[in-house]
Amino acid sequence: MKSITITLLRHGLCEGEAEGRYIGHTDAPLTEEGKAQLRQMQEEYLYPQADALFIAPLGRCRETAALLYPEAKPIELAGLQEYFFGDYENKTPAELEDHPIFHRWISGEEGLVPPFGEELPDFQSRIIETFVKLGDGLLKTNTAHTVAILPGGVVMALMSMFGLPEAPMHEWLTPSGTGFTLRIEPTIWLRGRKAEVYAEAPAVPQADVLSEERLLWKELDDANFV
């Protein structure tokens, strides 16, 4: 088996993200600004080749795929769905200020989950299981270049779990429409379930607007989100 690459791309800017809402299973569409950004980036930068295209089962991922890879037929992977925030879905931290356990949850109190939200071990297990099966399948079929368009939280979680060099989740935050390319080398993958972080995709400078969002994800990361 030869080494292969898989690029994890964050979908375009969707409704609620700019307000800092917890957008998990909420099927928020791309904003007009988000669509325009993707079109401009497609014109200015070269996106990786996609011999196979996978997406999370969300409208914002389907829309992003249609804009960036209009000729491809994406395959949905239910196991790479975003984390479900339960009662915190589609709400901002300000709106949850008075919720009885919100501050305890965001500060990392062990065992706390948003009411009716997804248990973290369940989230971790399903994305790990799905990504391992995906990597194994791509190696067996010798699919040279794969792209997966996913929610930002899933991209960061997968990078923190499988990427080399290793880094905490919040360090893998990336702007909308961008991500990272991993090289899966058969021996390393089958023995250690790790992949080399090969490149950013596409080569877009990090935006200053990420600083505030990265801070929020660092708080979740410090709270053992993954």
SULVEN-V893998 format. One line per field, one symbol per residue. ss: DSSP state (~ for helix, > for strand, _ for the rest). phi: phi as a letter, one per 20 degrees, with the letter a starting at -180 (. if undefined). A space follows every 50 residues. Layout:
BEGIN
ss: ???
phi: ???
END
This chain:
BEGIN
ss: ___>>>>>>>___>_______________>_~~~~~~~~~~~~~______ _>>>>___~~~~~~~~~~______>>_~~~_____~~~____________ _~~~~~_____________~~~~~~~~~~~~~~~~~~~~~____>>>>>> _~~~~~~~~~~~>>____~~~~______>>>>>>_~~~~~~~__>>>>>> >________~~~~~~~~~~~~~____
phi: .efcccdddefffdgnffemfeddfgeffffffffffffffffeceeffc fbcdbffcgfffffffeecfeedfdedffdfffeelfegmdegffdgefg dgffffenffnecggmeefgffffffffgfffffffffffelefccccdc fgffgfffffedfcffbfgffefcfgncrcdddeegffffeclccffeae bffdgfefffgfffffffffffemgc
END
